[in-house]
Amino acid sequence: MKLTGESLIGGVAVKGNGDAFHGYDAALGTAIEPAFHTVDADQIGQACSLAGAAFDTFRATSDAERATFLEAIGAQIMALGDALIERAMAETGLARARLEGERARTVNQLKLFAATLREGSWRDARIDTALPERTPPRPDLRMRLIPVGPVAVFAASNFPLAFSVAGGDTASALAAGCPVLLKAHFAHPGTSELVARAVVKAVEECGLPAGVFSLLTGTGNALGQTLVAHPAIQAVGFTGSRFGGMALMAVAAQRPQPIPVYAEMSSINPVYLLPQALAARAEGIAQDFAASLVMGVGQFCTNPGLVFGIDGPNLDRFAQAATAALQPTAAAPMLTAGIAGNYQRGVDKLASQGGVATLAKGEQLAGKGAPAFFKASAASFLGDHALHDEVFGPASLLVACKDVAEMRAITEKLEGQLTATLQLDEGDYADAQALLPVLERKVGRILANGWPTGVEVATAMVHGGPFPATADGRSTSVGTAAINRFLRPVCYQNLAQALLPVELREGNPLDIWRRRDGVLGKA
């Protein structure tokens, strides 16, 4: 498939009216053809209007039809073959195996939501039948969830497939019945165009309105702000920096009709080395920690950026083994020059903070990131909020605590996180139980004896957490519950059977339900 550098507005290839820009080879730093162009406000408005016009038709499609559509997107992505992987490798510097795995994850997300649609319970249908003999009488009440409307999705820099054009936000919004306006990430525009053309092919194949999907390319903040401010947009999915997420939240809040922004923004993902586990296997834990930290040059939102342990010989064993494991790792290309520059500034800032010892710090080269590992006391960590800041890349801070009680006290001071990891043995269960109530308030996913890098695409997965991990800690961007971000409840009171949605009618052809005192459950 030949790239043209165009946006796709309602399925039509359109050259943006704004400034030109290129994708760049992450390893070489050279521009890659073709040139792309930034869409202007009129083109954004056109895409939004098409999405608004498509909404009622798209949301009226059956669950089976939308499931088929999601599967068609997956098939079209796979049909792109090596061209997609090779372009993504050039634009991101990520390895082939990583990108092939990410492509599989992207397709599996689409299949997961297709299965969710066919299963049917996502609508959360509920019925309270009329009680005319009661005083006062109870009306007939029936409720279901419906899609909110067109959704603006912002592609992430660090996952050019799984959190990008046809990634989790797009998959869950389309599954809900919401048209998607996708703001491509400027760092991988060619990858984005390839996947977007696959989505457009699926739209055409399934006979859906062209406004169901649009790809908007460009650089600068104005594009995203204009998109979020448009009255047709009813929700936003975003993965990126805290600064970017907060800016979009401000725009959304200032609209005449404020809308929700589901932003994933910042997390340092604390790891707790509990005493018995640390004593038994400090070196093994250190090896696994180092592997997790440097995976993908540390460019994961779930990177283990903070480690807590009890000061003493066993923590020293861990620190020495982790340092030894990190030192041979050479600097590697990061996703963009901007990300690499921010990482290097973050590392230098940590290294210069009072009370912080540098355990490992590789040579920082232009456009690349090398591992960095630091150590501080609990008192230093509590006394300097700068030590709580995320450094996006392969950097981590080890905090030496007096005991588990001090770990718990520090955890109370942490901001919201995506994950927390407990390295523990059976003898640590009492300490873990002391930490769990705090962790449940602070994070979205709690792991035992694993590492947070790697987010399984599964029904029960939660990829979210209290602010600033996400803008809304009640939501997740991975797992089937992600669809709930783009739905809202509607109640029907005393409507005739003929006027009710089919899934709320008596004896409907989709009758997979058994009534239980006001709630419909699976038979």
Beta strands, then each sheet from edge to edge (+ up, - down):
strand 1: 7-9
strand 2: 12-14
strand 3: 20-24
strand 4: 31-37
strand 5: 126-128
strand 6: 141-147
strand 7: 151-154
strand 8: 180-183
strand 9: 213-216
strand 10: 235-239
strand 11: 261-264
strand 12: 270-273
strand 13: 306-310
strand 14: 332-333
strand 15: 356-361
strand 16: 368-369
strand 17: 372-377
strand 18: 395-401
strand 19: 417-423
strand 20: 443-448
strand 21: 487-493
strand 22: 513-516
strand 23: 519-522
sheet 1: 1+ 2-
sheet 2: 3+ 4-
sheet 3: 5+ 6- 21+
sheet 4: 9+ 8+ 7+ 10+ 11+
sheet 5: 15+ 17- 18- 13- 12- 19- 20-
sheet 6: 14+ 16-
sheet 7: 22+ 23-
end
